[in-house]
Amino acid sequence: MTSRSYYLKQNVVTEPLVDGWYAWAHLIPPSTLSRNITERHLKIMESYIEAPETHEAAVKDPRLLGGPFMDLQPRQVEAVEQLRERTLRERGHLLELSRAIQELDALLRQKAAGFSLEPLYAEVPKALRGYVELVYDLNNQPSFRLIEPLLYKSPFYNCWLQTVALSEIRGDDRPFVLSTPRLHDGDALHLQIPFASERLDRLFQTKSVPSSEGEIFDALGLEDQDQARFRSFLTTEPPRPYSRYDGDGARWRYFGHACILLETRSASVLLDPVLSYTYESDISRYTYEDLPEVIDYVLITHNHQDHILFESLLQLRHRIRHIVVPRNGAGALQDPSLKLLLQQCGFRNVIEISEMEEIPFEQGSITAVPFLGEHGDLNILTKSAYVLRMGKHKLMFAADSCNISPEVYRHVHRDVGDVDALFVGMECDGAPVSWIYGPLLTQKLERQKDHSRRLAGSNYERALAIVEQFGCKEVYVYALGQEPWLNYVMSIKYTEKSNPIIHSNRLMETCRTRGITAERLFGEKEILLD
């Protein structure tokens, strides 16, 4: 074994998987995983097995981007059949949990009529007994609360379903994560390492700290048959050195979508890390190499796969001092606790923050502010915009907040005052609520109702109202999913006739006529603040 030192290549993709499917936030909690297995994965697999040619045609049609179609090249019907049979054979307990959720919801609709719910505990499906509380709202509408900490300690949670798939990337194209499983097709190296394992930290540390082959193999517990494949992911070439900001003011850098890094001489804050790897491209971008070795705060705005990406978070975990998430713990099926979820994935430094709470740090502070809309009118608490004070500068990150009630931000403005720069998402079309939350619905939503409840951000009028309310000097439209390296989590392509482009163009034009700096961010951007 050679004693030379090696780094992990900067273009090695590490996809986290749960039972062969790309790991996003609804595949970690047992309750939402179970519903996605029965109401998304099995249905997509059955459709593909029955008509693979339909899927192959659909993934080539831009109008069907993000739809329930497998993007498998070449055709792999036999492998999908094997995955389906394994799921039915080995995940019976999760199938039972999904049925129990469906049956409990039906039980409450049929028998909870405003009288005491105590007698119904005896009729709770067996799989859910001891894991739920039955409740009414103030209008006697029945529901149930999941006791999430107990579910994570139950047989329904199995960290050994978690694996990572390593491969090299040389371009932006990757199959859409919600509809295409990652099969053992010989291209990627699959390692059964639970997300909470410190072995992953050791793996990602080798991106910047070299080790010998033996040390890396031992740390990862690599079998002999995996070592040769893993060697192809190593290089003796060190990463380019990172130049930390050392000025008297502050600096922000745009990494794509809603990912922004802010730095002062004494602190660093990273929002919604969704990052590109380093490889040759016509589009200039910041990558993992452009992050500091220590990130003081990572802020998560909400629990959608393009804002909380485990692929990025797991690679940064060893660098993060604190990860800040919106406070939640209400036990709603559609709104799992991010704190519990991240703790199960090995994060030991999670801070929950409620609306209008503040986290002070040297030369600055983080204030959580309300985030309305963009969740299809579901009762979801896990969403927050943030106002960051960095020295004398104040910046507001509204993410995909849809300003449906301007009075809210009038009240917020009384407390936080004007802001220098606003970052606002304007994906004002949005997918129907069923796109993400469909597997969790126990009753089919009529098409007209589904399409009226959009996962949409602010349009021109609503975004302009935020600009005017907070007296912004600079306005940046972001979180549109335009960067091509985001296609695997977004599946969005715009033209000049797309509403988000039309509305953001109008906003920029209006702002510029008023002397306000305005730009729609794309690729990379750096601004130095005095």
For each residue, the residues with C-beta under 8 A, 3 or more apart:
1: 212 213 214
2: 212 213
3: 212
4: 212 213 236
5: 210 211 212 236
6: 206 210 211 212 213 216 234 235 236
7: 206 207 208 210 234 235 236 237 238 239
8: 12 203 204 206 207 233 234 235
9: 12 168 233 234 235
10: 207 239 277 278 279 287 288 289
11: 168 169 170 277 278 279
12: 8 9 166 167 168 169 233 277
13: 165 166 167 168 169 174 277 311
14: 164 165 166 203 204 311 314 315
15: 22 23 164 165 167 182 188 311
16: 22 23 162 163 164 195 310 311 314
17: 20 21 22 23 162 163 164 165 182 190
18: 21 23 27 28 33 161 162
19: 27 37 87 91 161
20: 17 83 163 181 182 183
21: 17 18 27 36 41 177 181 182
22: 15 16 17 27 177 178 180 181 182
23: 15 16 17 18 27 28 162 195 310 311
24: 27 177 178 305 309 310 489
25: 28 32 303 304 305 308 310 336 338 341
26: 29 32 33 36 336 436 439 440
27: 18 19 21 22 23 24 32 33 36
28: 18 23 25 32 33 336 341 344 345
29: 26 32 33 148 151 152 336 340 341
30: 33 34 94 97 151 152 154 156 157
31: 34 35 97 101 146 148 151 156 333 336
32: 25 26 27 28 29 35 36 333 336 439 440
33: 18 26 27 28 29 30 36 37 94
34: 30 31 37 38 94 95 97 98 101 156
35: 31 32 38 39 40 98 101 333 439 440
36: 21 26 27 32 33 39 40 41 439
37: 19 33 34 40 41 42 87 91 94 95 98
38: 34 35 41 42 95 98 99 439
39: 35 36 42 43 98 438 439 440
40: 35 36 37 43 44 68 178 179 438 439
41: 21 36 37 38 44 45 87 181
42: 37 38 39 45 46 84 87 88
43: 39 40 46 47 68
44: 40 41 47 48 68 69 70 179
45: 41 42 48 49 70 80 83 84 87 181
46: 42 43 49 50 84
47: 43 44 50 51 54 55 68
48: 44 45 51 52 55 69 70 72 77 80
49: 45 46 52 77 80 81 84
50: 46 47
51: 47 48 54 55
52: 48 49 55 56 70 72 75 77
53: 56 57
54: 47 51 57 58 69
55: 47 48 51 52 58 59 69 70 71 72
56: 52 53 59 60 75
57: 53 54 60 61
58: 54 55 61 64 67 69
59: 55 56 64 69 70 71 176
60: 56 57
61: 57 58 64 65
62: 65 493
63:
64: 58 59 61 67 69
65: 61 62 176 487 491 492 493
66: 176 178 179 431 435 490 491 492
67: 58 64 179
68: 40 43 44 47 178 179
69: 44 48 54 55 58 59 64 179
70: 44 45 48 52 55 59 80 175 179 180 181
71: 55 59 175 176 179 180
72: 48 52 55 75 76 80 175 180 183
73:
74:
75: 52 56 72
76: 72 79 80 183 185
77: 48 49 52 80 81
78: 81 82
79: 76 82 83 183 184 185
80: 45 48 49 70 72 76 77 83 84 181 183
81: 49 77 78 84 85
82: 78 79 85 86
83: 20 45 79 80 86 87 181 183
84: 42 45 46 49 80 81 87 88
85: 81 82 88 89
86: 82 83 89 90
87: 19 37 41 42 45 83 84 90 91
88: 42 84 85 91 92 95
89: 85 86 92
90: 86 87
91: 19 37 87 88 94 95
92: 88 89 95 96
93: 96 97 127 155 156
94: 30 33 34 37 91 97 98 156
95: 34 37 38 88 91 92 98 99
96: 92 93 99 100 127
97: 30 31 34 93 94 100 101 127 128 156
98: 34 35 37 38 39 94 95 101 102
99: 38 95 96 102 103 125 127
100: 96 97 103 104 125 126 127 128
101: 31 34 35 97 98 104 105 128 333 442
102: 98 99 105 106 442
103: 99 100 106 107 125
104: 100 101 107 108 124 125 128 132 144
105: 101 102 108 109 144 442 443
106: 102 103 109 110 442
107: 103 104 110 111 112 120 123 124 125
108: 104 105 111 112 120 134 142 143 144
109: 105 106 112 142
110: 106 107
111: 107 108 120 123
112: 107 108 109 115 117 120 134 136 142
113: 140
114: 136 140
115: 112
116: 119
117: 112 120 121 134 135 136 142
118: 121
119: 116 122 123
120: 107 108 111 112 117 123 124 134
121: 117 118 124 129 134
122: 119
123: 107 111 119 120
124: 104 107 120 121 128 129 132 134
125: 99 100 103 104 107 128 129
126: 100 129
127: 93 96 97 99 100 156
128: 97 100 101 104 124 125 131 132
129: 121 124 125 126 132
130: 147 150
131: 128 146 147 150 151 154
132: 104 124 128 129 144 145 146 147
133: 144 145 147 331
134: 108 112 117 120 121 124 142 143 144
135: 117 142 143 144 145
136: 112 114 117 140 141 142 143
137: 140 141 143
138:
139:
140: 113 114 136 137
141: 136 137
142: 108 109 112 117 134 135 136
143: 108 134 135 136 137 332
144: 104 105 108 132 133 134 135
145: 132 133 135 330 331 332
146: 31 131 132 151 331 332 333
147: 130 131 132 133 150 151 331
148: 29 31 151 152 329 331 336 337 340
149: 152 153 340
150: 130 131 147 153 154
151: 29 30 31 131 146 147 148 154 156 157
152: 29 30 148 149 157 340 344
153: 149 150 157
154: 30 131 150 151 157
155: 93 158
156: 30 31 34 93 94 97 127 151
157: 30 151 152 153 154 344
158: 155 161
159: 162 194 195 196 344
160: 192 194
161: 18 19 158
162: 16 17 18 23 159 192 193 194 195
163: 16 17 20 190 191 192 193
164: 14 15 16 17 190 191 193 200
165: 13 14 15 17 182 188 189 190 191
166: 12 13 14 188 189 190 191 230 233
167: 12 13 15 187 188 189
168: 9 11 12 13 232 233
169: 11 12 13 174 277 279
170: 11 279 280
171: 279 281
172: 281 484 485 487
173: 484 487
174: 13 169 487 488
175: 70 71 72 179 180 488
176: 59 65 66 71 179 180 487 488 489 491
177: 21 22 24 180 305 488 489
178: 22 24 40 66 68 305
179: 40 44 66 67 68 69 70 71 175 176
180: 22 70 71 72 175 176 177
181: 20 21 22 41 45 70 80 83
182: 15 17 20 21 22 165 188
183: 20 72 76 79 80 83
184: 79 188 190
185: 76 79 188
186:
187: 167
188: 15 165 166 167 182 184 185
189: 165 166 167 226 229 230 233
190: 17 163 164 165 166 184
191: 163 164 165 166 220 222 226
192: 160 162 163
193: 162 163 164 197 199 200 220
194: 159 160 162 197
195: 16 23 159 162 200 310 314 344 345 346
196: 159 344 345 346
197: 193 194 200 346
198: 201 202 346
199: 193 202 203 219 220 221
200: 164 193 195 197 203 204 314 317 346
201: 198 204 205 317 318 346
202: 198 199 205 206 216 219 220
203: 8 14 199 200 206 216 219 220
204: 8 14 200 201 207 314 315 316 317 318
205: 201 202 208 209 318
206: 6 7 8 202 203 209 210 211 216
207: 7 8 10 204 239 288 315
208: 7 205 239 293
209: 205 206
210: 5 6 7 206 236 238
211: 5 6 206 215 216 219
212: 1 2 3 4 5 6 215 216
213: 1 2 4 6 216 217 227 231 234
214: 1 217 218
215: 211 212 218 219
216: 6 202 203 206 211 212 213 219 220 222 230 234
217: 213 214 220 222 227 230
218: 214 215 221
219: 199 202 203 211 215 216
220: 191 193 199 202 203 216 217 230
221: 199 218
222: 191 216 217 226 227 230
223: 226 227
224: 227
225: 228
226: 189 191 222 223 229 230
227: 213 217 222 223 224 230 231
228: 225 231 232
229: 189 226 232 233
230: 166 189 216 217 220 222 226 227 233 234
231: 213 227 228 234
232: 168 228 229
233: 8 9 12 166 168 189 229 230
234: 6 7 8 9 213 216 230 231
235: 6 7 8 9
236: 4 5 6 7 210
237: 7
238: 7 210
239: 7 10 207 208 289
240: 289
241:
242: 289 290 291 292 293
243:
244: 263 292
245: 250 251 263 264 265
246: 265
247: 250 251 265 528
248: 265 530
249: 264 391 393 528 529 530
250: 245 247 262 263 264 390 391 393 528 529
251: 245 247 262 263 526 527 528 529
252: 260 261 262 263 395 526 527 529
253: 260 261 286 290 524 525 526
254: 259 260 286 476 478 521 523 524 525 526
255: 259 260 261 273 274 275 276 285 286 287 290 524
256: 259 274 275 276 285 286 483 485 486 523 524
257: 272 274 306 478 479 480 481 483 486 490
258: 271 272 274 301 306 307 397 399 400 423 425 478 479
259: 254 255 256 270 271 272 273 274 275
260: 252 253 254 255 270 271 272 397 423 478
261: 252 253 255 268 269 270 271 286 290 291
262: 250 251 252 268 269 270 271 388 390 395
263: 244 245 250 251 252 267 268 269 292
264: 245 249 250 267 268 362 363 364 390 391
265: 245 246 247 248 363
266: 362 363
267: 263 264 296 297 361 362 363 364 390
268: 261 262 263 264 292 294 295 296 297
269: 261 262 263 295 296 297 298 299 364 366 388 390
270: 259 260 261 262 273 291 295 297 298 299 316
271: 258 259 260 261 262 298 299 301 386 397
272: 257 258 259 260 299 300 301 307 308 399
273: 255 259 270 298 309 312 313 316
274: 255 256 257 258 259 306 307 309 312 486 489
275: 255 256 259 286 287 288 291 312
276: 255 256 285 286 287 483 485
277: 10 11 12 13 169 287 288 485
278: 10 11 287 288 289
279: 10 11 169 170 171
280: 170
281: 171 172 284 285
282:
283: 483 484 523
284: 281 523 524
285: 255 256 276 281 483 485 523 524
286: 253 254 255 256 261 275 276 290 524
287: 10 255 275 276 277 278 290
288: 10 207 275 277 278 291 315 316
289: 10 239 240 242 278
290: 242 253 255 261 286 287
291: 242 261 270 275 288 295 316 319
292: 242 244 263 268 295 319
293: 208 242 319
294: 268 319 321
295: 268 269 270 291 292 298 316 319 320 321
296: 267 268 269 321 322 361
297: 267 268 269 270 321 322 323 324 359 361 366
298: 269 270 271 273 295 313 316 320 322 323 324
299: 269 270 271 272 324 366 386 397
300: 272 303 307 308 323 324 325 326 338
301: 258 271 272 307 326 371 383 384 385 386 397 399 400
302: 307 308 326 371 374 375 380 382 383 384 399 400
303: 25 300 307 308 335 336 338 380 382 383
304: 25 307 308 400 436 455
305: 24 25 177 178 308 309 436 489
306: 257 258 274 309 479 481 486 489 490
307: 258 272 274 300 301 302 303 304 399 400 479
308: 25 272 300 302 303 304 305 313 338
309: 24 273 274 305 306 312 313 489
310: 16 23 24 25 195 313 314 345
311: 13 14 15 16 23 314 315
312: 273 274 275 309 315 316
313: 273 298 308 309 310 316 317 323 342 345 347
314: 14 16 195 200 204 310 311 317 345 346
315: 14 204 207 288 311 312
316: 204 270 273 288 291 295 298 312 313 319 320
317: 200 201 204 313 314 320 346 347
318: 201 204 205
319: 291 292 293 294 295 316
320: 295 298 316 317 323 347 349
321: 294 295 296 297 349
322: 296 297 298 349 350 351
323: 297 298 300 313 320 342 347 349 350 351
324: 297 298 299 300 350 351 352 353 359 366
325: 300 338 339 342 350 351 352 353 382
326: 300 301 302 338 352 353 354 368 371 381 382 383 384
327: 339 352 353 354 381
328: 335 336 337 338 339 352 381 382
329: 148 337 339 340
330: 145 335 381
331: 133 145 146 147 148
332: 143 145 146 335 379 380
333: 31 32 35 101 146 336 440
334: 378 379 380 437 440
335: 303 328 330 332 378 379 380 381 382
336: 25 26 28 29 31 32 148 303 328 333 340 341 382
337: 148 328 329 340 341 382
338: 25 300 303 308 325 326 328 341 342 350 352 382
339: 325 327 328 329 342 343 350 352
340: 29 148 149 152 329 336 337 343 344
341: 25 28 29 336 337 338 344 345
342: 313 323 325 338 339 345 347 350
343: 339 340 346 347 348 350
344: 28 152 157 159 195 196 340 341
345: 28 195 196 310 313 314 341 342
346: 195 196 197 198 200 201 314 317 343
347: 313 317 320 323 342 343 350
348: 343
349: 320 321 322 323
350: 322 323 324 325 338 339 342 343 347
351: 322 323 324 325 359
352: 324 325 326 327 328 338 339
353: 324 325 326 327 357 359 366 368 384
354: 326 327 357 368
355: 368 369 370 384
356: 367 368 369 370 412 415
357: 353 354 367 368
358: 365 366 367 368
359: 297 324 351 353 365 366 367
360: 364 365
361: 267 296 297 364 365 366
362: 264 266 267
363: 264 265 266 267 390 391
364: 264 267 269 360 361 388 389 390 391
365: 358 359 360 361 388 389
366: 269 297 299 324 353 358 359 361 386 387 388
367: 356 357 358 359 386 387 388 389 416
368: 326 353 354 355 356 357 358 384 385 386
369: 355 356 384 385 386 387 396 409 412 416
370: 355 356 384 385 401 408 409 412
371: 301 302 326 374 383 384 385 398 399 400 401
372: 401 402 403 404 405 408
373: 400 401 402 403 404 456 457 458
374: 302 371 383 400 401 402 430 455 456 457
375: 302 378 380 383 433 455
376: 432 433 437 453 454 455
377: 433 453
378: 334 335 375 433 437
379: 332 334 335
380: 302 303 332 334 335 375 383
381: 326 327 328 330 335
382: 302 303 325 326 328 335 336 337 338
383: 301 302 303 326 371 374 375 380 399 401
384: 301 302 326 353 355 368 369 370 371
385: 301 368 369 370 371 396 397 398 399 401
386: 271 299 301 366 367 368 369 396 397
387: 366 367 369 394 395 396 397 416 419
388: 262 269 364 365 366 367 394 395 396 397
389: 364 365 367 393 394
390: 250 262 264 267 269 363 364 393 394 395 529
391: 249 250 264 363 364 529
392: 530
393: 249 250 389 390 420 421 529
394: 387 388 389 390 416 417 418 419 420 421
395: 252 262 387 388 390 419 420 421 422 423
396: 369 385 386 387 388 419 421 422 423 466 470 472
397: 258 260 271 299 301 385 386 387 388 423
398: 371 385 401 422 423 424 425 458 466
399: 258 272 301 302 307 371 383 385 425 457 479
400: 258 301 302 304 307 371 373 374 425 427 455 456 457 479
401: 370 371 372 373 374 383 385 398 424 425 457 458
402: 372 373 374 428 456 457 458 462
403: 372 373 406 408 409 458 462 463 465 466
404: 372 373 462
405: 372 408
406: 403 409 410 462 465 469
407: 410 411
408: 370 372 403 405 411 412
409: 369 370 403 406 412 413 465 466 469 470
410: 406 407 413 414 469
411: 407 408 414 415
412: 356 369 370 408 409 415 416
413: 409 410 416 417 418 469 470
414: 410 411
415: 356 411 412
416: 367 369 387 394 412 413 419
417: 394 413
418: 394 413 470 471 472
419: 387 394 395 396 416 422 470 471 472
420: 393 394 395 472 473 474
421: 393 394 395 396 472 473 474 475 476
422: 395 396 398 419 466 467 470 472 474 475 476
423: 258 260 395 396 397 398 476 478
424: 398 401 457 458 463 466 467 475 476 477 478
425: 258 398 399 400 401 457 458 477 478 479 480
426: 457 458 459 460 463 477 479 480 500 503 504 507
427: 400 430 456 457 479 480 481 492 500
428: 402 456 457 458 459 460 499 500 503
429: 454 456 498 499 500
430: 374 427 454 455 456 457
431: 66 435 436 454 455
432: 376 435 450 451 453 454 455
433: 375 376 377 378 436 437 438 445 450 453 454 455
434: 437 438 441 445 450
435: 66 431 432 438 455
436: 26 304 305 431 433 455
437: 334 376 378 433 434 440 441
438: 39 40 433 434 435 441 445
439: 26 32 35 36 38 39 40
440: 26 32 35 39 333 334 437
441: 434 437 438 444 445
442: 101 102 105 106
443: 105
444: 441
445: 433 434 438 441 449 450 453
446: 449 450
447: 450 451
448: 451 452
449: 445 446 452 453
450: 432 433 434 445 446 447 453
451: 432 447 448 454
452: 448 449
453: 376 377 432 433 445 449 450
454: 376 429 430 431 432 433 451
455: 304 374 375 376 400 430 431 432 433 435 436
456: 373 374 400 402 427 428 429 430 459
457: 373 374 399 400 401 402 424 425 426 427 428 430 479
458: 373 398 401 402 403 424 425 426 428 462 463 466
459: 426 428 456 462 463 499 503
460: 426 428 463 464 503 504 506 507 510
461: 464 465
462: 402 403 404 406 458 459 465 466
463: 403 424 426 458 459 460 466 467 477 503 504 507
464: 460 461 467 468 507 510
465: 403 406 409 461 462 468 469
466: 396 398 403 409 422 424 458 462 463 469 470 472
467: 422 424 463 464 470 472 475 507 511 516
468: 464 465 471
469: 406 409 410 413 465 466
470: 396 409 413 418 419 422 466 467
471: 418 419 468
472: 396 418 419 420 421 422 466 467 475 516
473: 420 421 516 517
474: 420 421 422 516 517 518
475: 421 422 424 467 472 507 508 511 516 517 518 519
476: 254 421 422 423 424 518 519 520 521 525
477: 424 425 426 463 480 504 507 508 518 519 520 521
478: 254 257 258 260 423 424 425 520 521
479: 257 258 306 307 399 400 425 426 427 457
480: 257 425 426 427 477 492 494 500 504 520
481: 257 306 427 486 490 492
482: 486 492 494 522
483: 256 257 276 283 285 486 522 523
484: 172 173 283 487
485: 172 256 276 277 285
486: 256 257 274 306 481 482 483 489 490
487: 65 172 173 174 176 484 490 491 492
488: 174 175 176 177 491
489: 24 176 177 274 305 306 309 486
490: 66 257 306 481 486 487
491: 65 66 176 487 488
492: 65 66 427 480 481 482 487
493: 62 65
494: 480 482 498 500 501
495: 498 501
496: 501 502
497: 501 502
498: 429 494 495 501 502
499: 428 429 459 502 503
500: 426 427 428 429 480 494 503 504
501: 494 495 496 497 498 504 505
502: 496 497 498 499 505 506
503: 426 428 459 460 463 499 500 506 507
504: 426 460 463 477 480 500 501 507 508 520
505: 501 502 508 509 520
506: 460 502 503 509 510
507: 426 460 463 464 467 475 477 503 504 510 511 518
508: 475 477 504 505 511 512 518 519 520
509: 505 506 512 513 518
510: 460 464 506 507 513 514
511: 467 475 507 508 514 516 517 518
512: 508 509 515 516 517 518
513: 509 510
514: 510 511
515: 512
516: 467 472 473 474 475 511 512
517: 473 474 475 511 512
518: 474 475 476 477 507 508 509 511 512
519: 475 476 477 508 525
520: 476 477 478 480 504 505 508
521: 254 476 477 478 525
522: 482 483
523: 254 256 283 284 285 483
524: 253 254 255 256 284 285 286
525: 253 254 476 519 521
526: 251 252 253 254
527: 251 252
528: 247 249 250 251
529: 249 250 251 252 390 391 393
530: 248 249 392
